[in-house]
Amino acid sequence: DMKNIMVAELVRSIIEWRQAHETIRKTKDLLVTQDKQISLLKIRSNAGLVDAISLSRAQAERAQTATRLPLAQAAAD
């Protein structure tokens, strides 16, 4: 009946909203971790302890992670 359909739709929307917020939180946490990693790699690269490729790879991974935020934020709105 219509009442069950409405309740099911509401529950589905709440679950999707919560998942989007969890994705946002996890993505932001991952970005913080990746920023720290990039900072350390810059120091190590400047000291000649790692090659520039490692730093570039970490920066590319961070950029890829950052692309998740707008999608999750759109889903949360």
Solvent accessible surface area in square Angstrom, and as a share of the most:
residue,aa,sasa,rsa
1,D,125,0.65
2,M,132,0.59
3,K,149,0.63
4,N,99,0.51
5,I,107,0.54
6,M,119,0.53
7,V,78,0.45
8,A,62,0.48
9,E,81,0.36
10,L,107,0.53
11,V,73,0.42
12,R,111,0.40
13,S,48,0.31
14,I,74,0.37
15,I,87,0.44
16,E,84,0.38
17,W,126,0.44
18,R,159,0.58
19,Q,110,0.49
20,A,8,0.06
21,H,77,0.34
22,E,71,0.32
23,T,59,0.34
24,I,22,0.11
25,R,121,0.44
26,K,117,0.49
27,T,3,0.02
28,K,98,0.41
29,D,75,0.39
30,L,65,0.32
31,L,15,0.08
32,V,83,0.48
33,T,83,0.48
34,Q,20,0.09
35,D,59,0.31
36,K,129,0.55
37,Q,86,0.38
38,I,16,0.08
39,S,58,0.38
40,L,110,0.55
41,L,23,0.12
42,K,93,0.39
43,I,113,0.57
44,R,114,0.42
45,S,29,0.18
46,N,134,0.69
47,A,68,0.52
48,G,63,0.60
49,L,123,0.61
50,V,34,0.20
51,D,82,0.42
52,A,67,0.52
53,I,111,0.56
54,S,32,0.20
55,L,28,0.14
56,S,63,0.40
57,R,138,0.50
58,A,6,0.05
59,Q,75,0.33
60,A,62,0.48
61,E,79,0.35
62,R,71,0.26
63,A,59,0.46
64,Q,126,0.56
65,T,4,0.02
66,A,32,0.25
67,T,85,0.49
68,R,116,0.42
69,L,28,0.14
70,P,82,0.52
71,L,137,0.68
72,A,9,0.07
73,Q,76,0.34
74,A,71,0.55
75,A,66,0.51
76,A,11,0.09
77,D,155,0.80
